[in-house]
Amino acid sequence: MPNTNSIGFVCGTKGDAVTFLVNTNVTLSFGQIVRIESDKRSFYARVVNSESSSTLETIEQLREAQGKEAFGPYSAYRSVEAVLFLEKRGDSIRSPTFNPNYRDQVYAATDEDCAVLNLTGELQVGRLRSENQLLSSVGINIDAIPRMMGMFGMTGSGKTNTELVINAQIIDNSPRTVALIYDFAGQLLEGKEIKTQKGLKHHPLFPTRIQYYSGQDGKMAVGLKTITPGKLEMLFPDIQPPQRRLAWQLFRHFGANWIENSRELYRSEGNVGVRAQKVVVEALMQKLSSLSGELFPSSDYTFVDSALQNICNGVSCLVDISGMRSEDQNRVVCLSSSTIAEHYKRTWESNFDEWLKLPTLLITLEEAHEFLDPNKPRTIFSDIALTYRKYRVGLNAVTPRPSRINFDVFAELWTKVIMKTELKKDRMYLTENTPYMEYSETEIKMLDVGEALLISEPKIKFAVPIRVTHYPEYLEKHPPIDHGLRDFQSLSIMDEKLRMLRSQEKVKL
């Protein structure tokens, strides 16, 4: 490893903690990666703390500051604390087996060090930050998607931009990868929080590789005739066994029209046509009556079938649920995710060769704390995080409140993108429950907008300080593609054209 100019030398070590003195005029930053040369080994460490002082006693410093006394020669110094995370010996790279020696030289990480650290991946998130420099690209491997992901940061920290960057590259890698994205605030299509207003609709592959669903254009509907009693748990996580048994009775009695017929009977006659306890009937009817007619019409069409078909064909789905009641948002999200995830599971169990052809799926779930809170009824997303890894279904839990995520689920999020986090409770939850983050609370508090710490085990086992790529800059590197849609002003004609384009793309693949 060629040495650049040394920035300091080791003055003490204890376990995985290293203290070094910094040379004059050297500038460092919290989280910066440094290399320590020690005999035949190179150690890599992250800066976690710093202090500056002098060799004068406190009383002497005060007297000098007040101009009461001048002292003879003394030294002022800055000492920096760092935590070891990697050791390189020859061609072998592994977790540290020991620590450096006193007077070992310390160097700032370079692009060549980035190659040693192996930070690149197919899904490039950003670039390594080293003080005021941006070094090589840092990315997540595609095989990390089923190992689950978490994206944490306060409002305004850059989560929307990071979502766009990661999902755009999943779309780039189609049909190997595919995305199911739930947009709670209606920002991702047009990029409303991005300064230059760039969203997924500006992605060059949008016409052929992204399908947009929105409750505002009538494309998002779940017909009542498509809802079987087995799906009620997705719509109503708090439903009780007696209510489920009654639902199956009604289904056997009325068939596909069981919801409409039972609701009509209950309104007109006060019963549902089958024998059941009054309290159970009332509880079930209250739930069924809360299904809005606009989102749950009397039909046998459901957008979930369309989304499933698109996902299987490598077409990512952006589901805009902004403007809906929170109850309806939760129902749409749980029902569609459950259907698609269960398809992956059933295919793996019944037709493994067909399952191998399915693209690796990442489900991006905003407001994830509302679905993974241990104090709320369990949802399908807990099951996905805990058991769907082997089916190549991954979850990206996006939230400003990581402390509200179930601990068992949080432990399964092997990839974490951590941005500026406001509440101390959330920072403590992140640092105490994430390996190699024990000393990083100060760093998380001081992150700027667009900056983040990335961990992606087992490949990246330490917190990498990165500057997330700005989505409009990402688009500039991907020239637009002429899909021949500019002359089609009618939405119906355009939709038909898009179907033809996707069909052609499928043939090519």
PECORQUI-V127666 format. One record per backbone hydrogen bond with DSSP energy under -0.5 kcal/mol. NH is the residue of the N-H (numbers start at 1). CO is the residue of the C=O. E is the energy in kcal/mol with one decimal. If there is no record, write none. Layout:
nh=NH co=CO e=E
nh=NH co=CO e=E
//
This chain:
nh=7 co=106 e=-3.0
nh=8 co=106 e=-1.0
nh=9 co=21 e=-1.6
nh=10 co=104 e=-2.7
nh=11 co=19 e=-2.8
nh=12 co=19 e=-1.5
nh=14 co=17 e=-2.6
nh=17 co=14 e=-2.2
nh=18 co=82 e=-3.1
nh=19 co=12 e=-3.2
nh=20 co=80 e=-2.4
nh=21 co=9 e=-2.4
nh=22 co=78 e=-2.4
nh=23 co=7 e=-2.9
nh=26 co=23 e=-1.4
nh=31 co=47 e=-3.1
nh=32 co=29 e=-1.9
nh=34 co=45 e=-2.7
nh=35 co=107 e=-3.2
nh=36 co=43 e=-3.2
nh=37 co=35 e=-0.5
nh=37 co=105 e=-2.0
nh=38 co=36 e=-0.6
nh=38 co=41 e=-3.1
nh=41 co=38 e=-2.6
nh=42 co=88 e=-2.6
nh=43 co=36 e=-2.9
nh=44 co=86 e=-2.6
nh=45 co=34 e=-2.3
nh=46 co=83 e=-2.1
nh=47 co=32 e=-2.4
nh=48 co=81 e=-2.7
nh=49 co=81 e=-1.6
nh=51 co=79 e=-2.6
nh=53 co=77 e=-2.4
nh=55 co=75 e=-2.1
nh=61 co=57 e=-2.3
nh=62 co=58 e=-2.3
nh=63 co=59 e=-2.0
nh=64 co=60 e=-2.3
nh=65 co=61 e=-2.6
nh=66 co=62 e=-1.8
nh=67 co=64 e=-1.2
nh=68 co=63 e=-2.2
nh=69 co=63 e=-0.9
nh=77 co=53 e=-3.1
nh=79 co=51 e=-2.8
nh=80 co=20 e=-2.8
nh=81 co=49 e=-2.6
nh=82 co=18 e=-2.9
nh=83 co=46 e=-2.2
nh=84 co=16 e=-3.0
nh=85 co=44 e=-2.6
nh=86 co=44 e=-1.4
nh=87 co=94 e=-2.9
nh=88 co=42 e=-3.1
nh=89 co=92 e=-2.7
nh=90 co=40 e=-0.5
nh=92 co=89 e=-2.0
nh=94 co=87 e=-2.2
nh=103 co=10 e=-3.2
nh=104 co=101 e=-1.8
nh=105 co=37 e=-0.6
nh=106 co=8 e=-2.6
nh=107 co=35 e=-3.1
nh=109 co=33 e=-1.8
nh=114 co=110 e=-1.5
nh=115 co=111 e=-1.3
nh=116 co=112 e=-1.4
nh=117 co=113 e=-2.6
nh=118 co=114 e=-1.0
nh=119 co=114 e=-1.0
nh=123 co=140 e=-2.6
nh=124 co=122 e=-1.1
nh=125 co=138 e=-2.0
nh=126 co=138 e=-1.8
nh=127 co=467 e=-1.9
nh=128 co=136 e=-2.5
nh=129 co=465 e=-2.8
nh=130 co=133 e=-2.6
nh=133 co=130 e=-2.1
nh=135 co=128 e=-3.1
nh=135 co=133 e=-0.5
nh=138 co=126 e=-3.1
nh=139 co=119 e=-3.1
nh=140 co=123 e=-2.4
nh=144 co=141 e=-1.6
nh=145 co=142 e=-1.8
nh=147 co=144 e=-1.0
nh=148 co=145 e=-1.6
nh=149 co=395 e=-3.2
nh=150 co=415 e=-2.2
nh=151 co=397 e=-2.8
nh=152 co=417 e=-2.5
nh=153 co=399 e=-1.1
nh=154 co=420 e=-3.0
nh=157 co=154 e=-2.0
nh=162 co=158 e=-1.9
nh=163 co=159 e=-2.7
nh=164 co=160 e=-2.2
nh=165 co=161 e=-2.2
nh=166 co=162 e=-2.4
nh=167 co=163 e=-2.6
nh=168 co=164 e=-2.3
nh=169 co=165 e=-1.4
nh=170 co=166 e=-1.6
nh=171 co=167 e=-2.1
nh=172 co=168 e=-1.8
nh=173 co=169 e=-1.5
nh=174 co=171 e=-1.5
nh=176 co=173 e=-1.7
nh=177 co=173 e=-0.7
nh=178 co=360 e=-2.3
nh=180 co=362 e=-2.4
nh=181 co=179 e=-0.5
nh=181 co=317 e=-3.0
nh=182 co=364 e=-2.2
nh=183 co=181 e=-0.6
nh=183 co=319 e=-2.6
nh=184 co=182 e=-0.7
nh=191 co=187 e=-1.8
nh=192 co=187 e=-1.1
nh=194 co=191 e=-1.5
nh=197 co=194 e=-2.5
nh=200 co=188 e=-2.8
nh=201 co=189 e=-2.2
nh=202 co=199 e=-1.7
nh=203 co=200 e=-1.5
nh=206 co=203 e=-2.3
nh=208 co=205 e=-0.7
nh=209 co=205 e=-2.9
nh=210 co=206 e=-1.3
nh=211 co=316 e=-3.0
nh=213 co=318 e=-2.9
nh=215 co=320 e=-1.1
nh=217 co=214 e=-1.0
nh=219 co=214 e=-0.9
nh=220 co=214 e=-0.9
nh=221 co=219 e=-0.8
nh=222 co=295 e=-2.8
nh=223 co=221 e=-0.5
nh=223 co=301 e=-3.0
nh=224 co=297 e=-2.8
nh=225 co=299 e=-1.9
nh=226 co=223 e=-1.7
nh=227 co=224 e=-1.4
nh=228 co=226 e=-0.7
nh=231 co=228 e=-2.1
nh=232 co=229 e=-1.2
nh=234 co=231 e=-1.1
nh=235 co=231 e=-1.3
nh=236 co=232 e=-3.3
nh=239 co=236 e=-2.1
nh=243 co=240 e=-0.7
nh=244 co=240 e=-1.9
nh=245 co=241 e=-2.5
nh=246 co=242 e=-1.9
nh=247 co=243 e=-2.2
nh=248 co=244 e=-2.0
nh=249 co=245 e=-1.7
nh=250 co=246 e=-2.4
nh=251 co=247 e=-2.3
nh=252 co=248 e=-2.3
nh=253 co=249 e=-1.7
nh=254 co=250 e=-3.1
nh=255 co=251 e=-2.1
nh=257 co=254 e=-0.8
nh=258 co=255 e=-1.6
nh=261 co=257 e=-2.8
nh=262 co=258 e=-1.8
nh=263 co=259 e=-2.2
nh=264 co=260 e=-2.4
nh=265 co=261 e=-2.6
nh=266 co=262 e=-2.2
nh=267 co=263 e=-2.1
nh=268 co=264 e=-2.3
nh=269 co=265 e=-3.3
nh=270 co=265 e=-0.8
nh=270 co=266 e=-0.8
nh=271 co=265 e=-0.8
nh=281 co=277 e=-2.4
nh=282 co=278 e=-2.8
nh=283 co=279 e=-1.9
nh=284 co=280 e=-2.4
nh=285 co=281 e=-2.9
nh=286 co=282 e=-2.1
nh=287 co=283 e=-1.4
nh=288 co=284 e=-2.6
nh=289 co=285 e=-2.5
nh=290 co=286 e=-0.6
nh=290 co=287 e=-1.0
nh=291 co=288 e=-1.2
nh=292 co=290 e=-0.6
nh=296 co=292 e=-2.7
nh=299 co=297 e=-1.6
nh=303 co=221 e=-2.6
nh=305 co=302 e=-1.0
nh=306 co=302 e=-0.8
nh=307 co=303 e=-2.6
nh=308 co=304 e=-2.6
nh=309 co=305 e=-2.1
nh=310 co=306 e=-2.3
nh=311 co=307 e=-2.7
nh=312 co=308 e=-2.4
nh=313 co=309 e=-1.2
nh=314 co=311 e=-1.7
nh=315 co=310 e=-3.1
nh=316 co=209 e=-2.1
nh=316 co=314 e=-0.7
nh=317 co=179 e=-2.6
nh=318 co=211 e=-2.7
nh=319 co=181 e=-3.4
nh=319 co=317 e=-0.6
nh=320 co=213 e=-3.2
nh=320 co=318 e=-0.8
nh=321 co=183 e=-2.0
nh=321 co=319 e=-0.8
nh=324 co=321 e=-1.3
nh=329 co=325 e=-2.6
nh=330 co=326 e=-2.3
nh=331 co=327 e=-1.9
nh=332 co=328 e=-2.6
nh=333 co=329 e=-2.4
nh=334 co=330 e=-2.5
nh=335 co=331 e=-2.4
nh=336 co=332 e=-2.2
nh=337 co=333 e=-2.2
nh=338 co=334 e=-2.2
nh=339 co=335 e=-2.1
nh=340 co=336 e=-2.2
nh=341 co=337 e=-2.8
nh=342 co=338 e=-2.6
nh=343 co=339 e=-1.4
nh=344 co=340 e=-1.6
nh=345 co=341 e=-2.0
nh=346 co=342 e=-3.1
nh=347 co=343 e=-2.4
nh=348 co=344 e=-2.1
nh=349 co=345 e=-1.9
nh=350 co=346 e=-2.5
nh=351 co=347 e=-2.7
nh=355 co=351 e=-2.1
nh=356 co=352 e=-2.0
nh=357 co=353 e=-0.6
nh=357 co=354 e=-0.9
nh=358 co=355 e=-1.6
nh=360 co=176 e=-2.6
nh=361 co=392 e=-2.3
nh=362 co=178 e=-2.0
nh=363 co=394 e=-2.9
nh=364 co=180 e=-2.5
nh=364 co=362 e=-0.7
nh=365 co=363 e=-0.7
nh=365 co=396 e=-2.6
nh=366 co=182 e=-0.7
nh=366 co=364 e=-0.6
nh=368 co=365 e=-0.5
nh=368 co=398 e=-2.3
nh=370 co=367 e=-1.9
nh=371 co=368 e=-1.5
nh=372 co=368 e=-1.5
nh=373 co=369 e=-0.6
nh=376 co=373 e=-2.0
nh=382 co=379 e=-1.1
nh=383 co=379 e=-0.9
nh=384 co=380 e=-2.4
nh=385 co=381 e=-2.3
nh=386 co=382 e=-1.8
nh=387 co=383 e=-2.8
nh=388 co=383 e=-0.5
nh=388 co=384 e=-1.7
nh=391 co=388 e=-0.9
nh=392 co=389 e=-1.8
nh=393 co=388 e=-1.6
nh=394 co=361 e=-3.4
nh=394 co=392 e=-0.5
nh=396 co=363 e=-3.3
nh=397 co=149 e=-2.7
nh=397 co=395 e=-0.7
nh=398 co=365 e=-2.5
nh=398 co=396 e=-0.8
nh=399 co=151 e=-2.3
nh=399 co=397 e=-0.5
nh=404 co=401 e=-1.7
nh=405 co=402 e=-1.9
nh=406 co=372 e=-2.7
nh=410 co=406 e=-2.9
nh=411 co=407 e=-2.1
nh=412 co=409 e=-1.4
nh=413 co=410 e=-1.4
nh=414 co=147 e=-2.0
nh=414 co=412 e=-1.4
nh=415 co=148 e=-1.8
nh=416 co=455 e=-2.9
nh=417 co=150 e=-2.7
nh=418 co=416 e=-0.6
nh=418 co=453 e=-2.9
nh=419 co=152 e=-3.2
nh=419 co=417 e=-0.6
nh=421 co=444 e=-0.6
nh=427 co=423 e=-2.1
nh=428 co=424 e=-2.9
nh=429 co=425 e=-1.8
nh=430 co=426 e=-2.2
nh=431 co=427 e=-2.6
nh=432 co=428 e=-2.6
nh=433 co=429 e=-1.2
nh=437 co=434 e=-1.6
nh=440 co=437 e=-1.8
nh=444 co=440 e=-2.3
nh=445 co=441 e=-1.9
nh=446 co=442 e=-1.3
nh=447 co=443 e=-0.5
nh=447 co=444 e=-0.9
nh=450 co=157 e=-2.1
nh=451 co=448 e=-2.2
nh=452 co=466 e=-2.2
nh=453 co=418 e=-2.4
nh=454 co=464 e=-2.1
nh=455 co=416 e=-2.2
nh=456 co=460 e=-1.6
nh=457 co=414 e=-2.1
nh=459 co=456 e=-0.6
nh=460 co=456 e=-3.3
nh=461 co=459 e=-0.7
nh=464 co=454 e=-2.6
nh=464 co=462 e=-0.7
nh=465 co=463 e=-0.6
nh=466 co=452 e=-2.9
nh=466 co=464 e=-0.5
nh=467 co=127 e=-2.4
nh=468 co=450 e=-2.7
nh=468 co=466 e=-0.6
nh=469 co=125 e=-2.4
nh=473 co=470 e=-1.0
nh=474 co=470 e=-1.9
nh=475 co=471 e=-2.2
nh=476 co=472 e=-1.6
nh=477 co=473 e=-0.8
nh=477 co=474 e=-0.8
nh=478 co=475 e=-1.9
nh=479 co=477 e=-0.5
nh=483 co=481 e=-0.9
nh=488 co=485 e=-1.6
nh=489 co=487 e=-0.9
nh=494 co=490 e=-2.5
nh=495 co=491 e=-2.9
nh=496 co=492 e=-1.9
nh=497 co=493 e=-2.3
nh=498 co=494 e=-2.7
nh=499 co=495 e=-2.2
nh=500 co=496 e=-2.0
nh=501 co=497 e=-2.4
nh=502 co=498 e=-2.6
nh=503 co=499 e=-2.1
nh=504 co=500 e=-2.3
nh=505 co=501 e=-2.5
nh=506 co=502 e=-2.3
nh=507 co=503 e=-1.8
nh=508 co=504 e=-2.0
nh=509 co=505 e=-2.0
//
